[in-house]
């Protein structure tokens, strides 16, 4: 799955989603993680109420399942969730590499329901009718 990080320095999650100068994207599995792309945004980002600044960010991370942020406003969070992306707020500046390591450990075990749902992003929904028949028998 692809995971995005709101960052000013490309090393830590240290940015408000709307004000982030960068969104760093990684491909993450239980076994590996790889840097995919850094989306850089201009300096004119700190204007409250400027919803247009969110459109390019949402387009950049549209195929991501999760975005880690230092903070996110209510309307931005609603738009992120509507795009099928799960926002995760970190409590303080946290190293992207540390978050990736922790995420991989969770993926090796039994991920919580929200993460299992995020893992399905972009996959075609399927139903296992054989399994359903066995349960009802």
N, C-alpha and C positions, 0 to 999 in steps of 0.2 A: 504494500500500500504506500501511497505517497503522503508525506507529512510535511507541513510548512511551519516555519518559525518566523515570528515577527521580531526583527532585530535591527539595531542601529549599527553594530560593529561586526556582524556576520559570525560572531563567536558565541554570543549569549542571547537568550530570550530576554530582552531588556526594553521592549517597545510596546506602546499602545498600538493596536492594530491599525487604526486610522492614521497614526503619525509615523509608522515604521518606515525607515528609509530603505529597508530590504525585507524581502520575504525569501528565505532560503528554503529550498525544497529538497527533500531526501526520499529515496526509495528504501523502505524498511521491511525486513522480514525477520523472523526469529533467528535466522542464521547470519544475516548480513544487513549492512546498510551502506548506501552509496549516495553521495552528493549528486543531485540531478541538475539543478539550476538555481541561480540567484536572480531574483527579479528586483531591480533597483528602481526606486521612485525618487522624484525630485525633492527639493527642499521646501516647497510650498504646501506642507502637509498639515500644519497645526491650526487650520481654520475650522473651529467648531461649527457644525451645521452644514458643512460643505459635503453633501452626500455624494457628489460627483467624484470625489477623490476615492471613493470605495469601489467604483465600477472597475477600474483597471486592476485593482488588487483581487477582487473576486474573480475576474477573468483569468488572472495569472495562476490562481490556485484552484481553479474549478475542478480539476481532476484529483485534488487532495482529499483525503478522508478526515484529516485532523489538522488544525492550526493551533499552535501554541503561541500564547500572547502574554504580555505583561498586564494588559488591561484591554477592555473592549467595551464600547458604548452599547446601549440597549438596541438602537436601531441597526447598528452594524452587526451585532450578535444575531439579530433576527434574520438579517440578509445572509449571513454566513450559514446559519442553520437551514434556511430555505434553499440554499445551494447544495445541501447535503453534506456539509462540512461540519465536523464537531469541534467547537472552540474549547480549548483547555487553557485556563488562566494559571500562570505560575505565580508563586508568592513573592518572589524576588528575582533579581537577575540570576538566571540559571544557565549553566553551560549547555549548549546544544549537544555536545558529545555526551554529557552526563544523562541528559534526557533520552537520547537515542539508546544508550546502554540500558537504562531502566525500562524503556519501552520494549526492547528486545527480550529482557528477562520476563516481563509480563506475557509477551507473546509465546514464550517457551512453555508457560504454564497454562492456567485456565483464565483467559482474559475476562474481565467483567462484561456484562451485557452490552454496555454502550460501545465498548471496543470491538466486540464481536460484530456488532451492527456496522461499525465503521469499516471493518475488514471486508465487508460485502459490497462496499461502494464500487460501482462500475461493473459488478458482476450481474449477469442475467439471473433474475429470480427463477428458482426452479422448485418444483414440488416432487417429493418422493412418494408416489402413490402406493408403492409396495409397502413402504414403512407404515403408512397410514392404515392400509388394510390389515397389517399384522397387529396394530394396536387395537383396532376395532373388533378383531376376531375373538 
